[in-house]
Amino acid sequence: MNRTRLLVTGLVLSGLLGLIDVISLPFGDGDHPPMAVAVVGAALGLITLAGVALAWRGSRAGAVTVIVTRLLSGLSAVPAFFADDVPGALIGLVAVALLVTLAGVALVASALRPRAVTG
């Protein structure tokens, strides 16, 4: 797997999101997000960071790990749009994080596509 600009950008975005997941755990109030969701998010963040490190070295499995963990993390944030007690500013932040997540996943996934052989 070649380290293209698109892959690097996707890995950096995904790595930053994973890092935010990890460091935000102690700053939650236990309600937004619920503690169980925050712990799962932190675990997914750690796995994302490990995947980023592996993908950076050319591992396809690392790239797949990044994609899967970021998608799972994004899915864990979706209930914020439907809960009644979530502040509006937090919903906006979640929406932005989901868009960045999808962009990062798309960029990393583009590196997994087989390249056409020229010759």
Buried (B, 14 or more C-beta within 10 A) or exposed (E): BEEEEBBBBBBBBBBBBBBBBBEBBEEBEEEBBBEEBBEBBBBBBBBBBBBBBBBBEEBEEBBBBBBBBBBBBBEBBEEBEEEEEBEEEEBEEBEEBBEBBEBBBEBBBEBEEEEEEEE
